[in-house]
């Protein structure tokens, strides 16, 4: 640790660093989403839908990303209007439809990924790929543990 609040719980410091990193990453990679003409919330929802293991609902995306359901719904509506995602019947819920990407949405996501890849390659001198992979693995482990705790009611 090398901050003035090193005595706090490590997860408190992690939350602070993630918040700061999130802001820097949004700024750094904004060009990749602007290149395809999507706003930040639209890109967030498109990513969530394309990368999902199974089709999510608007409330699930909101909970997963810590975003208000209304924000996710507006972005979803914009993506549906552009033909990038579509809704499908949800056998578990009458009103919360499942969100699935269209071929056009997947292609647009891959285009944004390619632009982000180029930006990431430019950063490789500062952060090597192995460090980024390890950080991703560790953060995923923490996220999954927190999700499990939330599902258990804790």
C-alpha positions, 0 to 999 in steps of 0.5 A: 500500500502506498496511500495515506489511508493504508490502515483501512480495510483492503476492500475499502481501498480496492473500491476507491481504486476501482472507482478512480480506474473506472473514470480513467478507463471511460475517458481513455476508451471513449473514442472506441464507442464514439467511433461506432456512434454509441453513448456510454450507457448504450455501449454498457448495455450492448456489452452486457447483452453481447457478452452475457452467458444467457440473455439478460433482462433490463433489471438484471443488467442494472443490478449487475452494473450498479446502474438505475433500471431507468438508465438501462431501459433508455439505453435498451430502447435506443439499441432496439430502435437501432436494430442492435438488440431485440427482446424475446419472451421470458418464460420466467417473467411476463414483463421483463423480456430477455435481451438478445443481440442481433447480428448487427449488434454483435458486428458493432460490438466487435467493431468497438472492440477492435477500436478498443484493442488498438487503444489498449495496444498503445497502453501496453508499454505502461501495463503489460498484458500479463498484469492486465490478465491477472488483474482481470482474473482477480477482479472477476474472483472478487465480483463473483464472491460478492455476487454469491453473497448478494444472492445468499441475502448478505 
